[in-house]
Amino acid sequence: MAEPEFSARGVRIARWPRSLTRAGEVRIEDGRLALLTSYGSEIDSAPVSAVRAGRPWFAKADEAVATVNGTRYRLTLHHEGGDGRGGGEAEESGRFLAALKRAAHRS
């Protein structure tokens, strides 16, 4: 099995107004985005070409919003092993958005 193009663990996944998991996983693999619970159960998934994602102006640096199958999810991506300066969270959400864009262009 190939390595996923993007994988982030410890992600808070919320569907307004409630949180679905505080330690979930976001994975981009084989042209699909999957949102998983901390136990590995699938919350939602879709081909990357059908997913809309971005960082709204009102979102915190570590947050992104993704629309998967018509449902909006707020993703809070925490940088693992940060350097304590506070910039890692923005990098992690930026890495997610860049990986999603790259995967969508390939499919």
C-alpha positions in Angstrom: 0.0 0.0 0.0 1.3 3.4 -1.0 2.1 6.2 1.5 -0.8 8.8 1.8 -0.2 12.1 0.1 -1.2 13.9 3.3 -2.0 12.6 6.7 -2.6 14.6 9.9 -3.6 13.1 13.2 -5.0 14.8 16.3 -7.3 16.9 14.2 -10.5 18.4 15.7 -13.3 17.7 13.2 -16.5 19.7 13.7 -19.8 20.0 11.8 -21.4 23.2 12.9 -22.3 23.5 15.8 -20.9 20.3 17.3 -17.6 18.6 17.4 -17.4 15.1 15.9 -14.0 14.2 17.2 -11.1 16.0 19.0 -8.4 13.6 17.8 -9.4 12.5 14.3 -7.4 12.1 11.2 -7.5 13.8 7.8 -6.0 11.7 5.0 -5.5 12.3 1.3 -4.8 9.0 -0.4 -5.4 7.6 -3.9 -7.3 10.7 -5.0 -9.7 10.7 -2.1 -10.0 12.8 1.0 -11.1 10.9 4.1 -12.1 12.3 7.5 -11.6 9.7 10.2 -12.5 9.4 13.9 -9.8 8.7 16.5 -10.8 5.1 16.2 -10.3 5.0 12.4 -14.0 5.0 11.6 -14.9 7.0 8.5 -16.8 10.2 9.1 -17.0 11.2 5.5 -14.9 10.8 2.3 -15.1 12.0 -1.3 -12.9 12.3 -4.4 -10.6 15.3 -4.0 -12.0 16.8 -7.2 -15.4 17.1 -5.4 -14.0 18.7 -2.2 -14.0 22.4 -1.7 -11.6 23.7 1.0 -10.1 26.9 2.2 -9.3 29.1 5.1 -12.0 31.8 5.7 -10.9 35.2 6.9 -12.6 34.6 10.3 -10.8 31.3 10.9 -7.9 30.9 13.2 -4.4 30.1 11.7 -4.7 26.4 12.5 -8.2 26.0 11.0 -9.5 25.1 7.6 -13.0 24.6 6.3 -13.8 21.7 3.9 -17.1 20.9 2.1 -17.3 17.1 1.6 -20.5 15.7 -0.1 -22.3 19.0 0.6 -21.4 19.0 4.4 -19.2 21.7 5.8 -16.6 20.6 8.3 -14.3 22.8 10.4 -10.8 21.2 10.7 -8.5 22.3 13.4 -5.0 21.0 12.5 -2.4 20.9 15.2 1.3 20.8 14.3 2.9 17.8 15.9 6.3 18.4 17.4 6.1 22.2 17.2 9.0 24.4 18.1 7.0 26.4 20.6 6.9 29.6 18.6 3.2 29.1 17.5 3.7 29.2 13.7 3.4 25.4 13.1 -0.4 25.3 13.1 -0.7 27.7 10.1 1.9 25.6 8.3 -0.1 22.4 8.9 -3.4 23.9 7.6 -1.4 25.3 4.6 0.2 21.9 3.9 -3.3 20.4 3.9 -4.7 22.9 1.5 -1.7 22.6 -0.8 -1.8 18.7 -0.8 -5.6 18.9 -1.6 -4.9 21.2 -4.5 -2.0 19.0 -5.8 -4.2 15.8 -5.6 -7.1 17.5 -7.4 -4.8 18.5 -10.3 -3.6 14.9 -10.6 -7.1 13.4 -10.8 
